[in-house]
Amino acid sequence: MKGYSTRDIAELLELPQEAIREIARSGILDPDRTPGQQYRFSFQDIIILRTAKELLDAGVGKSRINKTLIRLKNQLPSTRTLSSLRISGDAGEVVVHEDAQVYNPESGQIHFDFAVADLAGTVAPLARQAAEEARASEQLTSDDWFDLGVDLEAVSPEDAPTAYLRALELDPFHSDAHVNIGRLMQEAGEYAAAEEHYYKAMDAEPDNVLAAFNLGTLFEDMGRIQDAIGAYKKAVSFADAHYNLSRLYELVGEHSEALKHLKTYRSLIDPK
């Protein structure tokens, strides 16, 4: 079972357990549950709850808090690491920053400001404890180990590969585990190992577009442009795949193909 308990988060954030449960029941969060129906929260949930604490401490009304937290949840990137983000706000209006960019900026004097990386540092001991408990247990499934790897990536990334590899020991065809360990290998410059894992993910799940897209980025890193084009063509449900195809076709001098994919990219990100 992945995630962090209500009690863990209450102690971590100094937020009353009933306030955490109330936010969970509101539908803003979608935590997992244990067989005993206890909540288990993700790291993204903790970011939202950390923001909720700031808004509660500022005396913001519950209805406004709920609306703000929903906006925040929609702003958080789902396909990129969260550790580079900063969250700031002014009693009801929240801004998400990443690498000097701002998602949905809202006006107002900033009264609170925190780095997600700092929050991750405080959560890391809980994730490591969960990993130690998992290693001592023989009850965890491949999905449990995969979920633990996802949690560890957010707060203790150096420990994540072990969890993904354990998931693959239990289920060699766990495509999502292959994708995630492949991405970590790619980021570490271990290109051959990354390529192997992406292909295994696609063998296990031929329509895994994330594996195909990541494979395209890997081939670009390796300078294999034609192979990258072939991989991106298997991920055409991703707008970014069309953008990358447009860029690569322009690079190899196929201007009509470049224009076609650029138009598709624009239609996907801004449908009329």
N, C-alpha and C positions, 0 to 999 in steps of 0.2 A: 504494500500500500504506500503510495507516494505521499509526500506533503508533510505539513506541520500541523500540530494539534492546536485547538483553540487556546488551551492553557499555555503552550509554548509561545504563541503569538502575543497573548495577553501580557506575559512576563517580558517578552522582547520589546514590545511597543509601549508598555505601561498603559494599555487600553483595556477597559473592563470586558470580561468575557461576554457579558450579555450584549454589549454594544457590537462585538464581533458577530455574535449569532444573529443579531437583528439585521445587520448589513447583509449577512449571508442569506437570510430568509427573504430579504427584499428582492432578490433576483439579480442584484448587481454582480454578485460572484456566483460561480458554479463549482463549488468545491466538491471533491470526492467525499465519500463516506466509508467508514469502516463497517464490518459486519454488524457492529453494535450501534450503527447510525451516528457515530461521532464524525464531525467534520475533519477533513484533511485538506489544508490550503496549499496552493502553489506559491512560488516566489512572486509571480505577478500579482497574486492576491495580496501578498504582504505589502507590495508597493502601494496598492490601492488602499489598504487598511492604514498604512502609515500616513497617507494623505488624509484619510478620514479623521485620524487623531488630530492632525493639525487644524482641520476645519471645526471639529468639535471643541477643541481648546479655544478657538477664536469665537465661539458662540454662534456659529452659523446654524440656521434652522435645518431640521432633518430633511425637508423636501428639497431644499436647495443643495444640501450635501449629496443627496441621492442623484440629482441631476448632474452635479459636478463630477461625481465618481463615475457615472456612466460615460460622460464625455472623456474622462481620463482613460477609462478602459478602452474606448474606441481609438484613442490616440496612441496607445502603447503598441510598438511594432510587434508583429507576431512571428516574423521570420528572421529577425536579427537579435543579437545579444542585447540584453537590457542594461548591462553594466556600464555603458557609456552615457546613460541618460542622467539628466538632472530634472528634478521636479520642483517647481516654485509656484507660489500663488499668493493671493491677497484676500483671504476671507471669502472664498466662494468661487474664485476664478483661478484656474490652474493652467500652467504652461509647462509643456514638455520640451526640453532642449536635448539635442544630440549633435555633437561636433559643430557647435556654433549655429546649428539650424534650429528653428522653432516650429513645432507642430501646432497648428491652430492657435496662434498667439492671441491672448486676451489682454486688454489694457488694465492698468491698475498698479498701485505701488506694491512691491513685493514684500510680504511679511514673513514668509517661510521659504526655505530653499534647502534641498538636500540632494546629495549625490546618491544614485542607486548603488554605485560601487561601494560606498560607505555602508549602506544598508546591507548589502550582500556580505560584507565583512562580519557584521554582527550575526547574520543568519548562518554563516559557514559552520560554526561549531555544532549547530543542530543537525545540519546536513551530514557532517562527518560522523556524528553519533548515530544517525540513522544508517549510515553505510556500515559502521561497525556492527550494529545490531543485525543488519541484513546478512553480513558475512557469517554470523553465528547461527543464522536460521537456515533450515533446510526446506522451509515452506514457501519461499518466494518463487514466483513464476518468472518467465522471461519478460513478460510485460511489467512486472514489479521492478525488476532490475533496470529495464529501460526507463521507467518513470523515475527511478532513483537517479539514473544518469542525467536525465533532463534537469532535475532539481540541483544536482551537483554542478552541472555546467553553469548555472546561474550564480552560484555562490562559492564554489570550490572547484574550478574547472580542471585542475590537475588531477582530481580524483574521479572525474567523469569517465575516462576511457575504461577503467577497470570495471565499472558497472555495465557499460555497453558490451564489453567483451564477455562478461558473465551472462548477459542476456543471450548472446550469440552461442555460448556453450550449451545453453538450455534449448535454444531454438535457432539453428543455423540459418533458417529462412526468415528471420525477423527483419523485414526490409527496412523499417524505420531505424533500427539499431545500426544496420549497415550504413544507412545514409548519414547518421550522426557521427559514427566513428570515422567514416570516410571524410566528413568535413573537418573533424579535428586533425586527422592525418594530413589533409591538404593544408590546413593552416600551419602545421608543423613542418611543411616542406617535404613530407614523405609521400611523394606523388604516386609512386607505384602501388603502395599499399592503399592509398585513397582510391585510385582507379579500380583496384580489385574489389573494394567494398561497394563502390557505386554500381559496378556491373552485377555483383551478387544481389544487390537490392533490386535491380531491374529484372534479373532472372526470377527472383521470388515474386515480384509484383511488376509485371511488364508495363503497367500504366502509371508507375510511380514517377510523376512529372518532376518532383523535387530532386530525385536521384538523377534524372536526365539533365535537368538544369545545372545542378552542381557539377555533373560530369563535364558540361560545356565550359563552366568557369575553370575547371581543372585543366582541360585541354588548352584553354587560353593561357593559363599560367605556364604551361609546358611549351607554348609556341606552336601547337598543333591546330592551326586555324581551320583547316577543312574538317578535321574531326570535331572541333568545337561547333561548327555549323551543323554537322550531322546530329550532334547531341541536342542542340537547342531546338532543332526541328521536331524532336520528340517531346518538347515541353511547351508547345505552342498555346496551351491554355494560360500560361504565365505571360503577362504583358511584357515583363522585363526580358523574356526570351526573344520577343520580336524586336525590342530595342537593340539587344546584343546582335541579333542577326542582321539588322540594318547596318550597324556599325561595322561588322565583319565583312558583309558583302561590299560595302563602300571601300573597305580596305583592300579587297582583292579585285576591285574594279568592276563589279557587277552592279551598276548603278540602278537599273530598273528593279532588281530584287531588293536592293537597299531601300528604295523609295516605297515599294510595296509593304515591306515589313515596318517601316516607320509609320506609314498610314495606319496599319493594323494596330501598332502600339498606341497611337494617339486615340484611336477609336475605343480601345479597351480601357484606357485610363480616364477618358472623358466621353462616355457614350452620350449621344444626343437623343 
